[in-house]
Amino acid sequence: MKFQLVISFGLAAIFSSAGAHSISSRDTHESQALDAAAQQALVQLVQGNQAFRTKMQNAQPELLKQLTDEGQAPSFSFLGCSDSRVSDGTIFDALPGTFFAHRNIANVHNYDSESGSWLGYGIEHLGVQHVAVVGHYGCGGIAAAIASRPNGTVDAIGSTVEAWIDPVRELVATSSRQEIVAMREAHAALAVVPEPEFNDPGFRAVVEENAKRSTDRIRRDPIIQSLYAKVAEAGQASATAAERRKRRGITWGRTKREENVVKPVFIHTWIYNIEDGSITDLKHSYGPEGHPIPMLADVAGQQTLAERDCAASCSSARKL
């Protein structure tokens, strides 16, 4: 009997040891694979940086030095989503110095110090002329806001994200847009609402309405309100001075006050489609009174001034 017990315990110990060794080996293999993947991610970044430097040296050899010496003067402030598929420089194939960017989950504009410093610095110090709110179809933050809240206890990370997307949940619950209403009605009978499919009309509508709401909030921001008041005041001063010159029969020259023109800033709402890379102008834009608002559709196919100059010089050279 004792001999049988010894054998039984011995076999149990062997099998237990073998099982533990198998689990340990599997854990070690998985850990090594994760470590290798982390290293490969860095390799890709290093190679990408080298490719970027080579490209810049070949295409724009003086640009980086110029931006260093003269500072940045971007035309655009960009409010976009943190989503890795929606990088401002990538989706517009833009050079360094084009965008002054601010990104967060679901491209939300809040009246806080972070959003205010981005908006104010871009306008007051960098002289941007366009503020572009760029939402995107398939936004994970908006999909999470449409779905049911997580069950059970939510950890610190989850609770932070949930608090951030609460305004989007409020939009989903209150919007009167037809597609969103239909989606709410379809979800009413569900115990648990799943995240929507990419092409769900309600999902796409929430993406658009959320971007519009950020644009509206930027328009109401005190920074923009102050700027538009300055533009109106400068325009009135210029018109008054021009009228005085006209009454006096003066047809040339401008006063110093007229020359102190305040640059108008336009606010746009665009949507990026991660599936095909296209940009849609929702034509939900703002600008100071008296200034026509440029739209993407109005400039499609047009050349930049640099391209026009190049075309003209190249044409002259061919004639010679």
C-alpha positions as CSV (number, residue, x, y, z in Angstrom):
1,M,0.0,0.0,0.0
2,K,2.8,2.4,0.9
3,F,4.6,1.5,-2.3
4,Q,1.5,2.3,-4.4
5,L,1.1,5.6,-2.6
6,V,4.7,6.5,-3.3
7,I,4.3,5.6,-7.0
8,S,1.1,7.7,-7.2
9,F,2.7,10.7,-5.5
10,G,5.8,10.3,-7.7
11,L,3.8,10.2,-10.9
12,A,1.7,13.2,-9.8
13,A,4.8,15.2,-9.1
14,I,6.3,14.3,-12.6
15,F,3.1,15.2,-14.4
16,S,2.7,18.4,-12.4
17,S,6.3,19.4,-13.1
18,A,5.9,18.6,-16.8
19,G,2.7,20.7,-17.0
20,A,4.4,23.6,-15.1
21,H,7.4,23.4,-17.5
22,S,5.1,23.4,-20.5
23,I,3.3,26.5,-19.2
24,S,6.5,28.2,-18.3
25,S,8.0,27.5,-21.8
26,R,4.8,28.8,-23.4
27,D,4.9,32.0,-21.3
28,T,8.6,32.5,-22.1
29,H,8.0,32.0,-25.8
30,E,5.1,34.5,-25.8
31,S,7.1,37.0,-23.7
32,Q,10.0,36.7,-26.2
33,A,7.7,37.2,-29.1
34,L,6.3,40.4,-27.5
35,D,9.7,41.7,-26.8
36,A,10.7,41.1,-30.4
37,A,7.6,42.8,-31.7
38,A,8.3,45.8,-29.5
39,Q,11.8,46.0,-31.0
40,Q,10.6,45.7,-34.5
41,A,8.2,48.6,-34.0
42,L,11.2,50.7,-33.1
43,V,13.1,49.4,-36.2
44,Q,10.2,50.6,-38.4
45,L,10.3,54.1,-36.8
46,V,14.1,54.4,-37.3
47,Q,13.8,53.3,-40.9
48,G,10.9,55.7,-41.4
49,N,12.8,58.6,-40.0
50,Q,15.7,57.9,-42.3
51,A,13.4,57.7,-45.3
52,F,11.8,61.0,-44.3
53,R,15.2,62.7,-44.0
54,T,16.2,61.3,-47.4
55,K,13.0,62.5,-49.0
56,M,13.3,65.9,-47.5
57,Q,16.9,66.2,-48.7
58,N,15.9,65.3,-52.2
59,A,12.7,67.3,-52.5
60,Q,13.0,70.2,-50.1
61,P,16.7,70.4,-49.0
62,E,16.4,73.9,-47.4
63,L,12.9,73.5,-45.8
64,L,13.9,72.1,-42.4
65,K,16.7,74.6,-41.9
66,Q,14.4,77.4,-43.0
67,L,11.7,76.4,-40.5
68,T,14.4,76.3,-37.8
69,D,15.8,79.7,-38.6
70,E,12.6,81.6,-39.4
71,G,10.1,79.7,-37.3
72,Q,6.8,78.2,-38.2
73,A,4.0,80.0,-40.0
74,P,1.4,77.4,-40.7
75,S,-1.8,78.2,-42.7
76,F,-3.9,75.7,-40.7
77,S,-4.8,74.8,-37.2
78,F,-6.0,71.2,-37.2
79,L,-8.3,69.6,-34.7
80,G,-8.5,65.9,-35.4
81,C,-8.9,62.6,-33.7
82,S,-6.0,60.8,-31.9
83,D,-6.7,57.8,-34.2
84,S,-3.4,56.5,-35.7
85,R,-5.1,56.3,-39.1
86,V,-5.9,60.1,-39.3
87,S,-2.5,61.8,-39.1
88,D,-2.9,65.4,-40.5
89,G,0.4,65.5,-42.4
90,T,-0.2,62.1,-43.9
91,I,-3.8,62.4,-45.1
92,F,-3.0,65.7,-46.9
93,D,0.5,64.7,-47.9
94,A,1.7,67.9,-46.3
95,L,5.1,69.2,-45.7
96,P,6.4,70.1,-42.2
97,G,5.2,73.6,-41.2
98,T,1.7,73.1,-42.7
99,F,-0.4,72.2,-39.7
100,F,-0.5,73.4,-36.1
101,A,-2.3,70.3,-34.7
102,H,-4.3,69.3,-31.7
103,R,-5.7,65.8,-31.5
104,N,-7.9,64.0,-29.0
105,I,-10.4,61.1,-28.9
106,A,-13.3,62.0,-31.2
107,N,-11.9,65.5,-32.1
108,V,-13.8,67.3,-29.3
109,H,-13.3,71.0,-28.7
110,N,-13.6,71.9,-25.0
111,Y,-13.4,75.3,-23.3
112,D,-10.3,74.3,-21.3
113,S,-6.7,75.5,-21.2
114,E,-5.4,72.8,-23.6
115,S,-7.9,73.6,-26.3
116,G,-7.6,77.3,-25.6
117,S,-3.8,77.4,-25.8
118,W,-3.9,75.5,-29.1
119,L,-6.5,77.8,-30.7
120,G,-5.1,81.0,-29.3
121,Y,-1.5,80.4,-30.0
122,G,-2.3,79.3,-33.6
123,I,-4.2,82.5,-34.2
124,E,-2.4,85.1,-32.2
125,H,1.2,84.0,-32.5
126,L,1.4,81.8,-35.7
127,G,-1.1,83.7,-37.8
128,V,-3.1,80.7,-39.1
129,Q,-5.9,81.6,-41.5
130,H,-7.9,78.3,-41.3
131,V,-9.1,76.2,-38.4
132,A,-10.1,72.8,-39.7
133,V,-12.1,70.3,-37.6
134,V,-11.5,66.9,-39.2
135,G,-13.7,64.0,-38.0
136,H,-13.4,60.6,-39.6
137,Y,-15.8,57.7,-40.4
138,G,-15.1,54.7,-38.3
139,C,-14.1,56.7,-35.2
140,G,-13.6,54.3,-32.3
141,G,-14.5,56.9,-29.7
142,I,-17.8,57.6,-31.3
143,A,-18.5,53.9,-31.8
144,A,-18.0,53.5,-28.0
145,A,-20.4,56.4,-27.3
146,I,-23.1,54.7,-29.4
147,A,-22.6,51.3,-27.7
148,S,-23.9,50.4,-24.2
149,R,-21.7,51.5,-21.3
150,P,-19.4,48.8,-19.9
151,N,-20.9,46.4,-17.3
152,G,-19.3,46.0,-13.9
153,T,-16.5,47.9,-12.4
154,V,-14.5,50.2,-14.8
155,D,-10.9,50.8,-14.1
156,A,-9.2,54.2,-14.1
157,I,-8.4,54.1,-17.8
158,G,-11.9,53.1,-18.7
159,S,-13.5,55.7,-16.5
160,T,-11.4,58.4,-18.0
161,V,-12.4,57.5,-21.6
162,E,-16.0,57.1,-20.6
163,A,-16.0,60.6,-19.1
164,W,-14.4,62.0,-22.2
165,I,-17.0,60.6,-24.6
166,D,-20.0,61.5,-22.4
167,P,-20.7,64.6,-24.6
168,V,-20.9,62.3,-27.6
169,R,-23.3,60.1,-25.8
170,E,-25.4,63.2,-25.1
171,L,-25.4,64.0,-28.8
172,V,-26.5,60.5,-29.7
173,A,-29.3,60.7,-27.2
174,T,-30.6,64.1,-28.2
175,S,-29.9,64.7,-31.9
176,S,-32.9,65.1,-34.2
177,R,-31.1,64.1,-37.3
178,Q,-33.1,61.4,-39.1
179,E,-30.4,58.8,-39.3
180,I,-29.5,59.1,-35.6
181,V,-33.2,59.0,-34.5
182,A,-33.7,55.8,-36.6
183,M,-30.6,54.3,-34.9
184,R,-31.9,55.2,-31.4
185,E,-35.2,53.6,-32.2
186,A,-33.5,50.4,-33.5
187,H,-31.5,50.2,-30.3
188,A,-34.4,50.8,-28.0
189,A,-35.3,47.1,-27.9
190,L,-31.8,45.9,-27.3
191,A,-30.6,44.9,-23.8
192,V,-27.0,45.6,-24.9
193,V,-26.2,47.9,-27.8
194,P,-23.1,46.8,-29.7
195,E,-20.6,49.1,-31.5
196,P,-22.0,49.9,-35.0
197,E,-20.6,48.7,-38.3
198,F,-18.4,51.0,-40.3
199,N,-21.1,51.9,-42.9
200,D,-24.0,52.2,-40.5
201,P,-25.8,55.4,-41.5
202,G,-26.5,56.4,-37.9
203,F,-22.8,56.0,-37.0
204,R,-21.7,58.1,-40.0
205,A,-24.3,60.8,-39.1
206,V,-23.0,61.0,-35.5
207,V,-19.4,61.4,-36.8
208,E,-20.6,64.3,-38.9
209,E,-22.7,66.0,-36.3
210,N,-20.0,65.6,-33.7
211,A,-17.5,67.4,-36.0
212,K,-20.1,70.1,-36.6
213,R,-20.6,70.6,-32.9
214,S,-16.8,71.1,-32.4
215,T,-16.9,73.7,-35.2
216,D,-19.8,75.5,-33.5
217,R,-18.0,75.5,-30.2
218,I,-14.9,76.9,-31.8
219,R,-17.0,79.6,-33.4
220,R,-18.4,80.5,-30.0
221,D,-15.0,80.4,-28.3
222,P,-14.1,83.8,-26.8
223,I,-10.8,83.7,-28.8
224,I,-12.7,83.6,-32.1
225,Q,-15.3,86.1,-30.8
226,S,-12.6,88.6,-30.0
227,L,-10.8,88.0,-33.3
228,Y,-14.0,88.6,-35.4
229,A,-14.7,91.8,-33.5
230,K,-11.2,93.0,-34.3
231,V,-11.7,92.1,-38.0
232,A,-15.0,94.0,-38.1
233,E,-13.5,97.0,-36.3
234,A,-10.5,97.1,-38.7
235,G,-12.8,96.8,-41.7
236,Q,-15.0,99.6,-40.5
237,A,-11.9,101.8,-39.9
238,S,-10.6,101.1,-43.4
239,A,-13.9,101.9,-45.0
240,T,-14.2,105.1,-43.1
241,A,-10.7,106.2,-44.1
242,A,-11.3,105.3,-47.7
243,E,-14.5,107.4,-47.7
244,R,-12.7,110.4,-46.3
245,R,-10.0,110.1,-49.0
246,K,-12.7,109.9,-51.6
247,R,-14.4,113.1,-50.3
248,R,-11.1,114.9,-50.4
249,G,-10.4,113.7,-54.0
250,I,-7.5,111.6,-52.9
251,T,-7.3,108.4,-55.0
252,W,-4.0,106.9,-53.7
253,G,-2.3,105.9,-50.5
254,R,-3.5,104.2,-47.3
255,T,-3.3,105.3,-43.7
256,K,-1.3,103.3,-41.2
257,R,-4.5,102.3,-39.6
258,E,-5.7,100.8,-42.9
259,E,-2.5,99.0,-43.3
260,N,-2.9,97.3,-39.9
261,V,-5.2,94.7,-41.3
262,V,-6.4,91.9,-39.1
263,K,-6.2,88.6,-40.9
264,P,-9.6,86.8,-41.2
265,V,-9.7,83.2,-39.9
266,F,-12.1,80.7,-41.4
267,I,-13.4,77.6,-39.5
268,H,-14.2,74.5,-41.5
269,T,-15.8,71.0,-40.9
270,W,-14.3,68.2,-42.9
271,I,-14.7,64.4,-42.7
272,Y,-11.9,61.9,-43.6
273,N,-12.9,58.5,-44.9
274,I,-10.3,56.0,-43.6
275,E,-11.5,53.4,-46.1
276,D,-10.6,55.3,-49.3
277,G,-8.6,58.3,-48.0
278,S,-11.1,60.9,-49.3
279,I,-12.0,64.2,-47.6
280,T,-15.5,65.6,-47.6
281,D,-16.3,69.2,-46.9
282,L,-19.5,69.3,-44.9
283,K,-19.9,73.0,-45.9
284,H,-20.5,73.8,-42.2
285,S,-18.1,76.7,-42.0
286,Y,-17.7,80.2,-40.4
287,G,-15.8,83.3,-41.2
288,P,-15.9,87.0,-40.3
289,E,-18.7,89.1,-41.8
290,G,-17.8,90.5,-45.2
291,H,-15.3,87.8,-46.1
292,P,-16.3,85.0,-48.5
293,I,-15.6,81.6,-47.0
294,P,-13.3,79.4,-49.2
295,M,-14.5,75.8,-49.6
296,L,-12.7,72.7,-50.6
297,A,-14.9,72.2,-53.6
298,D,-14.2,75.7,-54.8
299,V,-10.5,75.0,-55.1
300,A,-10.4,71.4,-56.3
301,G,-8.2,71.1,-59.3
302,Q,-6.6,74.6,-58.9
303,Q,-2.9,75.0,-58.8
304,T,-1.1,76.7,-55.9
305,L,0.7,80.0,-56.5
306,A,4.0,78.2,-56.4
307,E,2.8,75.8,-59.1
308,R,1.6,78.6,-61.3
309,D,4.9,80.4,-61.0
310,C,6.8,77.2,-61.8
311,A,4.5,76.6,-64.8
312,A,5.0,80.1,-66.1
313,S,8.8,80.0,-65.7
314,C,9.0,76.6,-67.2
315,S,6.9,77.8,-70.2
316,S,9.2,80.8,-70.7
317,A,12.3,78.6,-70.5
318,R,10.9,76.3,-73.2
319,K,10.2,79.3,-75.5
320,L,13.8,80.4,-75.1
